[in-house]
Amino acid sequence: KGTQKSIISKIARLENNEFLLAHTNDYVFYDKVVSVEYVGDEPTLDIQVSNTECFQASNLLAHNSRIVSEMLPIFSLGYKPDDKVVMVSYSAASAQDKSFKARDLIESPEYAKVFPNIKIAQNARGLDHWKTTNNGKLSGYLHSTGIEGRLTGYDMHLGIIDDPIKDDAEAGSVTIQDKLWNWYLGTFRSRIETNTRIIIVMTRWHEYDL
């Protein structure tokens, strides 16, 4: 709200706090959560944040990619240690960056407090593929690759596609659109197990998007 923003701005200027000051511009809006209502469990189509918005609460900044591609895989591997996770992005480098951040989170003290038995297997900790142990025994894994990258041999219980399209130019290409759909239906979905969860996080570029 305007009053909250004004107060934060004054504090930021008094303390010369650039972090707080950055959260008082015209692009940041404040609102109060009035209530949270449980409406039951049911399959959902997607998770959407309109435009380029993100959410912040108690100093925690949350955007789709961080929640889905970094936090969700490590929660899945902690809650269901035998899970096999596959992460795909428009390039191998982009997917590996998310894999690296997720792997680092598992090795953090904060994660150990929640899932103390889950560790990164020391002999399988590559950027594109790493495994976890549960009480010292091999359990799950995370495999990351780019679109059209190698998925042979990597079945999945959780499949994440984060930004399959690089930019607007690719999104408008019929050739790339067809290639992406053929890969998704022919390669990606061939790796699903029973009750596999598939999540797609992306900017909505085109009506023919995944």
SULZISUL-V768538 format. One record per residue. N is the residue number from 1. SS is DSSP state (a for helix, b for strand, c for the rest). PSI is psi in radians with two decimals (none if undefined). Layout:
n=(N:N)
ss=(SS:SS)
psi=(PSI:PSI)
This chain:
n=(1:2:3:4:5:6:7:8:9:10:11:12:13:14:15:16:17:18:19:20:21:22:23:24:25:26:27:28:29:30:31:32:33:34:35:36:37:38:39:40:41:42:43:44:45:46:47:48:49:50:51:52:53:54:55:56:57:58:59:60:61:62:63:64:65:66:67:68:69:70:71:72:73:74:75:76:77:78:79:80:81:82:83:84:85:86:87:88:89:90:91:92:93:94:95:96:97:98:99:100:101:102:103:104:105:106:107:108:109:110:111:112:113:114:115:116:117:118:119:120:121:122:123:124:125:126:127:128:129:130:131:132:133:134:135:136:137:138:139:140:141:142:143:144:145:146:147:148:149:150:151:152:153:154:155:156:157:158:159:160:161:162:163:164:165:166:167:168:169:170:171:172:173:174:175:176:177:178:179:180:181:182:183:184:185:186:187:188:189:190:191:192:193:194:195:196:197:198:199:200:201:202:203:204:205:206:207:208:209:210)
ss=(c:a:a:a:a:a:a:a:a:a:a:a:a:a:a:c:c:a:a:a:a:a:a:a:c:c:c:c:c:c:c:c:c:c:c:c:c:c:c:c:c:c:c:c:c:c:c:c:c:c:c:c:c:c:b:b:b:c:c:b:b:b:c:a:a:a:a:a:a:a:a:a:a:a:a:a:a:a:a:c:c:c:c:b:b:b:b:b:b:c:c:a:a:a:a:a:a:a:a:a:a:a:a:a:a:a:c:c:a:a:a:a:a:a:c:c:c:b:b:b:b:b:b:b:b:c:c:c:b:b:b:b:b:b:c:c:b:b:b:b:b:b:b:b:b:b:c:c:c:c:c:c:c:c:c:b:b:b:b:b:b:b:c:c:c:c:c:a:a:a:a:c:c:a:a:a:a:a:a:a:a:a:a:a:a:a:c:a:a:a:a:b:b:b:b:b:b:b:b:b:b:c:c:c:c:c:c:c:c:c)
psi=(2.85:-0.75:-0.80:-0.76:-0.66:-0.76:-0.79:-0.68:-0.73:-0.77:-0.75:-0.71:-0.65:-0.68:0.01:0.78:1.79:-0.55:-0.85:-0.69:-0.62:-0.33:0.37:0.23:3.12:-0.14:-0.08:2.25:2.51:2.46:2.76:2.33:2.02:-0.75:2.76:2.17:2.25:2.20:0.20:3.03:2.31:2.71:2.49:2.70:-0.81:3.02:2.22:2.41:2.13:2.51:-2.21:0.52:2.77:3.00:2.53:2.35:2.21:0.82:0.08:2.08:2.17:2.15:2.85:-0.88:-0.73:-0.76:-0.86:-0.70:-0.28:-0.83:-0.77:-0.79:-0.72:-0.52:-0.75:-0.76:-0.39:-0.73:-0.65:1.48:-0.42:0.10:2.54:2.13:2.30:2.24:2.23:2.46:3.14:-0.40:2.76:-0.67:-0.72:-0.76:-0.70:-0.59:-0.75:-0.67:-0.74:-0.78:-0.69:-0.73:-0.71:-0.66:-0.65:-0.54:0.11:2.66:-0.59:-0.72:-0.68:-0.50:-0.54:-0.78:1.30:-0.36:-0.17:2.15:2.83:2.27:2.15:-0.37:0.16:1.35:0.62:2.83:-0.64:-0.31:2.11:2.70:2.77:2.77:2.60:1.95:0.66:-0.08:2.44:2.38:-1.57:-3.03:2.86:2.17:2.24:2.54:2.94:2.93:2.34:0.16:3.09:2.16:-0.05:2.19:-0.04:1.49:2.87:2.52:-0.44:2.08:2.14:2.19:1.94:1.95:1.21:-0.32:2.29:-0.76:-3.11:-0.60:-0.76:-0.69:-0.54:-0.01:2.08:-0.66:-0.81:-0.66:-0.86:-0.72:-0.72:-0.78:-0.70:-0.70:-0.76:-0.82:-0.59:-0.74:-0.99:-0.88:-0.23:-0.22:0.06:2.55:-3.11:2.31:0.51:2.40:2.24:2.23:2.28:2.15:2.13:2.77:2.36:1.71:-0.74:2.67:-0.26:0.22:2.85:none)
